[in-house]
Amino acid sequence: MNANKNHWLDDPGNVNKIVYALYICCALLLLPDFLPYKEHLHLPFEFWWGFHGFYGLIGCVLLVLAAKGMRVVLKREEDYYDG
């Protein structure tokens, strides 16, 4: 295999295109908050603009932090299974 061959993600222009595409996708996902539709929500804070997106972001951050904490408890030595 040729070691000098560039991958398509090695070009910074392509990486920038992916980042901008993700920005556009995120903006499009917030678009339904501006459209009139019947929501079946139960709690007052669920009506806040972008609530569910921010709720998901906070949930993911908390999962990562919980996983880091669990790593301390569940971590074993490198030769734990060697007997």
C-alpha positions as CSV (number, residue, x, y, z in Angstrom):
1,M,0.0,0.0,0.0
2,N,1.3,3.5,-0.9
3,A,2.2,5.4,2.3
4,N,2.2,8.7,0.4
5,K,-1.4,8.4,-0.7
6,N,-3.7,11.1,0.8
7,H,-7.1,10.2,2.2
8,W,-10.0,12.5,1.3
9,L,-10.2,13.7,4.9
10,D,-6.5,14.8,4.8
11,D,-7.6,17.8,2.8
12,P,-8.6,20.6,5.3
13,G,-11.1,21.9,2.7
14,N,-13.1,18.6,2.9
15,V,-13.0,18.7,6.7
16,N,-14.4,22.2,6.6
17,K,-17.2,21.1,4.3
18,I,-18.2,18.3,6.7
19,V,-18.2,20.8,9.6
20,Y,-20.4,23.2,7.7
21,A,-22.7,20.4,6.7
22,L,-23.1,19.5,10.4
23,Y,-23.9,23.1,11.3
24,I,-26.6,23.2,8.6
25,C,-28.0,19.9,9.9
26,C,-28.2,21.2,13.4
27,A,-29.9,24.4,12.2
28,L,-32.4,22.4,10.3
29,L,-33.2,20.3,13.3
30,L,-34.1,23.5,15.2
31,L,-36.4,24.6,12.4
32,P,-39.5,22.7,13.6
33,D,-39.5,24.9,16.7
34,F,-40.5,27.8,14.5
35,L,-43.3,26.0,12.6
36,P,-46.9,25.8,13.9
37,Y,-47.8,22.3,15.0
38,K,-49.6,20.8,17.9
39,E,-47.3,19.7,20.6
40,H,-48.4,17.2,23.3
41,L,-46.1,18.4,26.1
42,H,-46.8,18.0,29.8
43,L,-44.4,20.3,31.7
44,P,-44.0,24.1,31.3
45,F,-40.3,24.0,30.5
46,E,-40.8,21.6,27.6
47,F,-42.2,24.6,25.7
48,W,-38.9,26.4,25.8
49,W,-37.2,27.0,22.4
50,G,-34.7,24.2,21.7
51,F,-35.3,22.5,25.1
52,H,-35.1,18.9,23.7
53,G,-31.8,19.6,21.9
54,F,-30.2,21.1,25.0
55,Y,-31.7,18.3,27.1
56,G,-30.1,15.7,24.8
57,L,-26.7,17.5,24.9
58,I,-26.7,17.7,28.7
59,G,-27.7,14.0,28.9
60,C,-24.8,13.0,26.7
61,V,-22.3,15.0,28.7
62,L,-23.6,13.4,31.9
63,L,-23.2,10.0,30.4
64,V,-19.6,10.7,29.5
65,L,-18.9,12.0,33.0
66,A,-20.6,8.9,34.6
67,A,-18.5,6.6,32.3
68,K,-15.3,8.3,33.5
69,G,-16.4,7.8,37.1
70,M,-17.2,4.1,36.5
71,R,-13.8,3.7,34.9
72,V,-12.1,4.5,38.2
73,V,-14.2,1.8,39.9
74,L,-14.1,-0.9,37.3
75,K,-10.6,-0.5,36.0
76,R,-8.3,-3.5,36.5
77,E,-4.6,-3.9,36.2
78,E,-3.1,-4.7,32.8
79,D,-2.2,-8.3,33.8
80,Y,-5.4,-9.0,35.7
81,Y,-6.4,-12.0,33.6
82,D,-2.9,-13.5,33.3
83,G,-3.4,-15.4,36.6
